[in-house]
Amino acid sequence: MNGFSCSRRVKAFRENRGWSQEQLSDISDVSVRTVQRIESGQRASPETLKAIAAAFDLDIHELAKTDQEPSRNSGLNLTSNLSATFCRS
């Protein structure tokens, strides 16, 4: 897949905020193992993506976008594109 994969976007958003996987887990109420799986490129359910997107104060469409790297500033300037409903790299 061309572009910035969902797994890389989750990791980039997390790292841009200075969060560990454990912190993202706590904030999103998703297990650490699930965060690890997503960041390693495994599929995530829509519910999990919604929880992680909410932790980043993003819409799920912004998190699943695959054609550009997340903004370092806020991520809110990204356009919507749900081409990867279940986020897979």
QUIZITA-V498518 format. One record per run of one state. SS is the DSSP state (H for helix, E for strand, L for the rest). FROM is the first residue (numbers start at 1). LEN is the number of residues. If there is no record, write none. Layout:
# QUIZITA-V498518
[[SS/FROM/LEN] [SS/FROM/LEN]]
This chain:
# QUIZITA-V498518
[[L/1/5] [H/6/11] [L/17/4] [H/21/8] [L/29/3] [H/32/8] [L/40/6] [H/46/10] [L/56/4] [H/60/5] [L/65/25]]
